[in-house]
Structure formats: structure tokens, C-alpha cells
Amino acid sequence: MEVNIGGKVVFTLFDTIYITDMVIVTWGIMAVLVVLGYFAGRLFKDRPIDQPPKGAANVVEAIYEVVANYIVDTMGKHNTHYIPYMGTLFIFLLVANFSGLLGLRPPTSDLNTVAALAILSFLLIQGTALRGGLWNYIKGFFDPIPAMFPLNVISEFATPFSLTMRLFGNILSGYLIVGLVYVALTSVPYLFFIAQPIHMYFDLFSGFIQMLIFGTLTMAMITGKE
């Protein structure tokens, strides 16, 4: 079973841009989410504010309230402006982690995809810290004592690596374990039912937990910089 941590190159553009299977799956997921988001928004178009949602609109509003309430409960009511980013991050990670149920390799098992998400979160964390002023940002590296400066710098810039390796490692290991189980059972097909609970665990339970951990850590780090 061969697995490339950066994805398998499918084709190249202009002989310089390598398009991997993970890029295709990632863009496919984004396209689906954009289309669903567009039609979800249309469900609320021209609807009177005092009219309760019905049917699919009720489901969309319920999903939004669950995600928004969790973000507000974690970050505080004064941080509602983070709902668009964090909500998008949660939904993308959930769909990406669950894509293994369709027989696809989850994009979150690709080091490049996860690193890109971690860098975006890291930039948002640093941007939040800089809102308090450049001097306060620099001074924070010397707390509680000046001798802590090297460790504080290392700790700060280790954030994207920590976020990346935690999500990437867990999703990739789950994908590999499931793949190895299926390979091992090819010689005993009548025992294939054993693989189903394992598949469900790593794609559903573990995928949900890893999405929650990545998002919650990002929110905690943002609020810690306020």
C-alpha cells in the first residue's frame, strides 16, 4: 500500500504546477460546499424576519446555530466576527475527514492541505495579537521574565507545526490502518464485516474529534492573544 504524504501527482500545468489527487479532492469539496452554501442562502432570501424557517431552511438554521453557539461559548459574545472563518473551518474539516466514507483519501491526510490550514489559523492568531499594538506584541515575548524570550519565540512559532502534525498524523494513521485492514482481509472476504466498524470509527468518530480539536485549539489560541 503506497501512500504519498503530499498526494499523488495526477497531471501538471505548464510543466511547473503539480496537481495531485489531494488537490482535486480538496477543490471538489470546496466546490460542493460553495454550491450548497449558495442554495442554503437562497432559502432565506426574501423571507420575512418574523416567519420561522421551514423544511431545508430549518435544517440549515439549526446547523448554523449549533456551530455559532459553540464558537460564541468558546470565544465569548464579543468575538462573533470570528463565526464566518471558524464556521467555514469546522465544516470543511468535517466534510474532508468524512470523505473517506466515499472511498476517497481524506484531504486532511495530505501534509500540504493541513499545513495550509494551520498557517491560516496561525496568521489569524498573530493578527489578533497585533491588534493590541506592536509594542505590546513584542513585550509579550519577554513575559513573565526577559529570560523567557527564546522559549516564548519557539513556543509561538511552533503553533502551526503543532496544529499541522496533530491533525495530519491522526487522519493519515487512520486512513492507513483502514487500508491495511482491507488489504489483510482480501484473502478472507467472508470477514469483511470486521472492517466496517473500524472504517466507521476512523472516518466518523475520529474525524469528528480531530475537527473539533483543531478548531477548538485555534479558538483558544486566538482568545489567548486578546
Residue pairs with C-beta under 8 A, 6 or more apart in sequence:
1 176
1 179
1 180
1 183
3 105
3 109
3 172
3 175
3 176
3 179
4 20
5 110
5 111
5 168
5 172
6 20
6 22
6 110
6 111
6 112
7 20
7 21
7 22
7 23
7 105
7 110
7 112
8 20
8 21
8 22
9 18
9 19
9 20
10 19
10 20
10 21
10 24
11 19
12 18
12 19
13 19
20 110
20 112
21 105
22 105
22 107
22 109
22 110
22 112
22 113
25 99
25 104
25 105
25 107
26 96
26 107
26 110
26 113
29 92
29 95
29 96
29 99
29 107
30 92
32 95
33 91
33 92
33 95
40 56
40 60
43 53
43 56
43 57
43 60
44 53
44 57
44 60
47 53
47 57
52 58
53 60
53 61
64 87
67 83
67 86
67 87
67 90
67 91
68 80
68 83
68 87
71 79
71 80
71 82
71 83
71 86
71 87
71 219
72 79
72 80
72 83
74 216
74 219
74 220
74 223
75 82
75 86
75 219
75 222
75 223
76 223
79 222
79 223
82 219
82 222
85 124
86 215
86 218
86 219
89 117
89 121
89 214
89 215
89 218
90 211
90 215
93 108
93 117
93 167
93 210
93 211
93 214
93 215
94 207
94 208
94 211
96 106
96 107
96 108
96 113
97 106
97 108
97 171
97 203
97 206
97 207
97 208
97 210
97 211
98 106
98 203
98 204
98 207
99 105
99 106
99 107
100 106
100 174
100 175
100 178
100 199
100 202
100 203
100 207
101 199
101 203
101 204
105 175
106 171
106 175
106 203
106 207
107 113
108 114
108 167
108 168
108 171
108 210
109 168
109 171
109 172
109 174
109 175
110 168
111 164
111 168
114 163
114 164
114 167
114 168
114 171
115 160
115 164
115 168
117 163
117 167
117 214
118 159
118 160
118 161
118 163
118 164
118 167
119 160
121 160
121 163
121 218
121 221
122 159
122 160
122 163
124 218
124 222
125 159
125 218
125 221
125 222
125 225
126 225
128 222
128 225
128 226
129 137
129 140
129 225
130 137
131 226
132 225
132 226
140 152
141 148
141 149
141 152
141 153
141 156
142 148
142 149
142 152
143 152
159 221
163 214
163 217
163 218
166 210
166 213
166 214
166 217
167 210
167 213
167 214
170 206
170 210
171 206
171 207
171 210
174 202
174 203
174 206
174 207
175 202
177 198
177 202
178 195
178 198
178 199
178 202
178 203
181 194
181 195
181 198
181 199
182 192
182 195
185 191
185 192
185 194
185 195
